[in-house]
Amino acid sequence: MGKKLLLFSDVHCDINKCKLLEEKSRDADIVVCAGDLGNIRSGLEYTIDALKEIQKPTILVPGNSENYSELTAACKNWPSAIVLHGNGINAQGVEFYGIGGGIPVTPFGAWSYDFSEEEARDLLKDCPDEGVLISHSPPKGALDVSSTGRSLGSVAVREAILQRKPKLVVCGHIHASSGKQSILGNSVIVNAGPSGMFWELFSENRI
């Protein structure tokens, strides 16, 4: 039997979108967030305050606008939240694995929570086969083209996808690809975007 997931990313302190996501979550089994809840390392607490009304299991990774420690601390009073970064969890029989941050290192400077490709390979080393990979950054060559036409995805994330063959990859980061889907090897790649989308896991079609 499939699981109905609500996928989202890059809300960047948009409280109205957070309230709509809370409403949508009532129709989901599991909620998945691919990062960038804050905005340039600020406003994270306000976003989480709006989202913590979500009672369904909610699996999050940090974006490059907040780090792992900040996100974990902000979620401490959200009982259904699970923050992943370089680790995984089995939720309702589904293996989820998460990696946050900007990969490769962005040009945004010291505020951005970024990782090199080599650091990302180490963070991805325990990614399970055929699960759900949640990565703030998209893989190189899939949903990674910016508004200026540059390919900004991660080689390390691409390698992990081709090796581990996740059934679904949920990403964000590249706003120009928000709400779009792609295929890489045997895996469906989804740039979830801030409005959220439902996904029936193990089905090839968005619902």
Salt bridges, closest charged atoms under 4 A:
ASP10 OD1 - HIS12 NE2 3.73
ASP10 OD1 - HIS175 NE2 3.46
ASP14 OD2 - LYS17 NZ 3.63
GLU22 OE1 - ARG26 NH2 2.80
ASP36 OD2 - HIS12 NE2 3.25
ASP36 OD2 - HIS136 NE2 3.43
ASP49 OD1 - LYS52 NZ 3.40
GLU70 OE1 - ARG41 NE 2.94
GLU118 OE1 - ARG121 NH1 3.27
ASP122 OD1 - LYS125 NZ 3.69
ASP129 OD1 - ARG164 NH1 3.50
GLU130 OE1 - LYS167 NZ 3.92
GLU159 OE1 - ARG121 NE 2.74
